[in-house]
Amino acid sequence: MDKMNHSSAEAEAETIEPLRYLSKGEAAAIETELLRDYRFGQQQLIEIWGHACALAITKAYPLGSLSKKQPTVLVICGPDQNGSIGLVCARHLRMFEYEPTIYHPKRSPHSLHQDFTVQCEKMDIPFLSYLPTEVQLINDAYNLVIDAMLGPEADCVNIKEPYSGILVTLKQVKIPIASVDMPSGWDVEEPSQDGIHPEVLISLTAPKKCAMSFSGKHFLAGRFLPYDIQKKYELNLPDYPGTDCLIEL
């Protein structure tokens, strides 16, 4: 009996270890290790993350809860990995019967990113040629915006066009914003006072330090991480419910 009590006390002690919030360097190191040592492919990781992001959107904004007649969603994609995750997210949302439209102003020449673009085009997902600066047009046309622009690898101090202009527009929209991995324009390591303020944040792998004071709906998608990596970086990830690949924190 004592032994049982002891093990349950141990289990309890384990569950109260706080979730680890990653610095920019730690996030990069984990990804490098996944690609190099664990032989994950970049396309595989982007697909896992993009699918999980789409599932998070379905939980935060179920089809039946959307205020507009059409289940329209605007997905704004950046030039790097976050943008590709946005493309995958849009494709899965289309499968889940949402109506995504993509704005992808600077397309990467990387063949991987081009593949994800073609997949969306073949699903008849429309691409905008420009983003209206008239904010009301965005508010009227879409139920929400998915911000898949600038990830942890971006330089938040020196944001260039068109993304600096897009951020100005997003600060004015009245419809909800859901950000992929971190809100675009924020510093990875600290929350932003004057940046965009998403209603939903979908952290990938483990949350970044800037999310520590995030007060909106916060999802984590990281159930694929090998246990040795979880242990090495002391991530203390929460227990995911059932067979879900994401959890609301």
N, C-alpha and C positions, 0 to 999 in steps of 0.2 A: 504493500500500500504506500509506504514511504517513498519507494522508488517511483511509483506512478505520480505521486504529488510532486516529487522532485523534477520529473521530466515535464510535467505540465507547467511548473513554475519556470522552467528553462524556456519552454516554448513561449510563455507569456513575455519573458524578458526579451526574447528575440523579436516579438511583434512590435515592441515599443521603440525599437531602433528607428531614428528618424530617416525619412527618405532623403537620399543624397541629391543635391542640386549641383549640376555640373558646370565647371568653368569652360571657357572656349577651348582651352588646351586639352582638358579631359574628354570633352565630346569628340574632338578630332582624333585623339589617341584611341578611343574605343572604336571609332569607325575604321581607322587604319588597321587595327587588330582584327576586326571582323573580316575585312577584305583580304588581308595578307596571311594571317595565321589560321583563320577559321574557314577560309576559302568561300566566303559569301561573294556573290557577284554584285556589282553596283546596281545592275538592272533588277536583280532579285530584291535587294534592300529597298529600292525606290518603289517597287511594286507592293511589297509588304506594307510600307509606310503609307503609300497612297490609298490602298484599300482600307487600312485602319482609319485614315482621315475621313474617308467617305462614310464609314460606319459611325464615326463620332458625329458627323453632321446629321445622320438619320436619327441618332439618339437625342441630339440637342434640338433639332428642328424636324420632327416627324412630318411626313407629307400632309397629314390631316390638320396640323397646327399652323400651316402657312397661311398668311393673311390674304395673299393674292390668289386669283382664280387659277393661274398657271403656276406650277412649282418651279419658278425661275430662280437660278442661282448664277451670280457672276463670279468666275474664278480668275483672279489676276495672278499671272505666273511671271516669276523672275527669270534671269538668264542662267542661273546655276541649278544646283540639285533641288532646292526648294521648288523651283519652277516645274521641274519634271515630276515631283511628287504631286504638285497641283494638277498636272495633266492626267496622271493616273487617277487621282481623286475624282476629277471631272468625268472620266470614262466610267468609273464604277457608279457614280451618282446617276449617270445616264441609264445604267443597267437597273438601278433602284427606282427608276421612273421619275427622277427629277429632270429638270430642263436646264442643264448648265450651258452657259456661254463663256467662252474663254477670251481674255485679253492677254496677249503674250507679245509685248512690244519689241523685245530684243531676243530673237531666237538664237539659241546656241548652235554653233556649227558641229558640235559633238554628235556623232552618229546615234548614240544612245538617246539623246534628247529628240533628235529628228524622228526616231522610231516611235517614241511616245506621242509626238505631234501627229504623225500619220495615223496612228491607232485612233486618235480622237477624230480626225477628219473622216476616217472610214466609218465612224459611228454617227456621222452627220451632226457633230457638235459644232455650232457656229463659232467663228473667231471674229472678234471685233477688230476693225482696222484702226480705230482710235477710241480713247476713253472720253466720254462727254465731260467737259469741264462744268457744264450746267448740272449741279448736284441733284436737282429735282428729277432730272431724267433718269438718273440711276435709282433714286428712291422709288420712282413710279414703276420702273421696269422689272426690278428684282426684289426677291424676298430677303436675300442676304448676300454679302460679299465674302468670298474665301480669299484670304490674303496668303498667297504662296509666293511672295516676292523675294524677300531678303532673309536668308537663314543665318546660322551662327558664323558662317565663313565670310559674311559681308562686312565691309568697313562702314560702321554706322556713323563715323565722323565725317566721311567724305562721300555722301550719297549723291550720285550723279543723276542727271535726267535720263530717261523719263521718270525714274522712280521718285525723285524728290517732288516732282509735280503731282504724281499719283498720290503720294502721302498727304499732300496739302488737300487734295480732293477727298481722300478717305477720312480725314479729320472732320469733314463737314457733313458726311452722309448720315442720314437718320436711321437707315436700316442696320441690322446687326452685322458685325464683322466677326468672322472666325479665322484665327491665325494659325498657320501651320508651323509647329516647333517653337517659334517665338514671334512676337509682333514685329513686323518690318519696321526698321528704323530704330529699334531699341538696341542698347548695348547688351551683349549676351550676359554680362555679369551684373548689371544693375537695372532696376526698373526705370522706365522713362516717365517723367512728369508731363512733358509736352508732346509726346508722340501720339500715335493712334491708340485708342482704348478699345480693344476687341471685347466682345461679350463672351466669346469662347476661345480657349487656347487648347491646341492639341499638341502636347509634348511628345516627341519621338525618342525612343530608347530610354531616356531618363530626362526629367525636367532640367532646364538650364537655370542658372542662378538668378537671372532677371525675373523668373516666374515666382520667386519666393513670396512676393507680396501681391501676386495676382489674385484679384477678388472675384473674378467671373467664374463661369463654368469651366473646369479644368479637367481635360482627359489626358490619360497617358497611354501611348501605344508602344509597347516594348516587350511583348510576351515571347518573342523569338530569341531573346538574348541568351547565349550559352551560360550555364550556371557558373563556370569558372570565371567568366568576365564579370558577372554580377558580384562574385565574391572578391575578386581582385580589386575592383573599384569601390567595394563596400556600398553598393547602390541601395541596398535595403528596399527593394521594390515591393509594392503591396501584393497581396494575393489577388489574382484576377478571378472574377466570379465564373464558375462553370467552365465552359470552353471559350469564353470571350477573349478576343485579342486586344481589348482595350478596357480601361477602367476609369471611372470618374473619381477624381481625387477629392 
